[in-house]
Amino acid sequence: METYVSKVTTAGQVTIPKKVRDALDLDDEDFVEFARVGNAILLRKLQARRDKVQAIREKIRRSGLTRTRVEAIVKETRKEMWRRRRR
């Protein structure tokens, strides 16, 4: 078993060693999970959030909904909400 040492900063942060990041295929956009297992901590890469975001983006892309249309819907909804508040 390989072990690595990393110093904890005053902000409670640690650097994940490069070999560990490579082994887990971690990128700067990834999330990790810490789980306590007895007196040890298990670190693992979370896939769920990225997978969900990718699935949502794919559905939006297939629907034909564009950024321009979403912005228009938001603008229309804001106007309607302001109208309702003023009543």
N, C-alpha and C positions, 0 to 999 in steps of 0.2 A: 504494500500500500504506500503510495506517495503521499507526502504531507507538504503543506505550504504554510508560510507564516506571513501575516499581514498585520500592520499596526492599526489600531482603532484611533481615529482622530477625535478631537474634542467635540465634534458634531456627531459622533457616533458612526462615522462612515469608515468603510474598509475598502481597499482595492482588491478586486477578485483577480488573482494571479492569471496571467495570460494563458498558461497551460490549462487552467480550469475553464476559462472562458472559451477556449478552443474546443475543449472536450464537450462542453455543453452547447456549442455553437451559438454563443451569446453575442448579440450585436447591441449597439447603443440604444436601440428602440425597444429592446426586450424587457420583460418583467421577470423577476425571480421570486420564488417562494421559500421561506425559511420554516422548517418544521422541527420542533423539539422531539428528539428520540432519546429518551433517558437523559444522560448527561451530554449528549452530542446534539448538534444542529445539522439537519439535512438541508442542502441547498439544491433547488431544482428550477429549471427553466419553465415558465408558464407559457403555454401555447394558447390557452382559451381566449384571452382578450384579442390577440392578433388574429386568430382564426375567425372570431366573431366579426371583427372590423372588416376583414377581407370578404367574408360572406355578405355583409351588408353592402359593401362597395360593389360587389358583383351583381347583387339584386338591383341596385340602383342603376348600374350601367346597362343591364338588360332591359330595364323598364323604359329607358330612353329619357329619364329625368335628367335635366341639365342643371348646372350650377346657376345659370341665369334664371331658369324657371323656379328653382328653390328660393333664390333671392326675391323674386317677384311674389311668391307665396308668402314669405316672411313679411315683406313690405305691406302686402294687402292685409295680412292678419294683424299687424301692428296698428294700421289705420282703423280697422274695425274695433280693435280693443280700445283705442283712444275714444272712438265715437261712443262706445258703450259706457266708458267711465264718465264722460261728460254729461250723460243723460241724468 
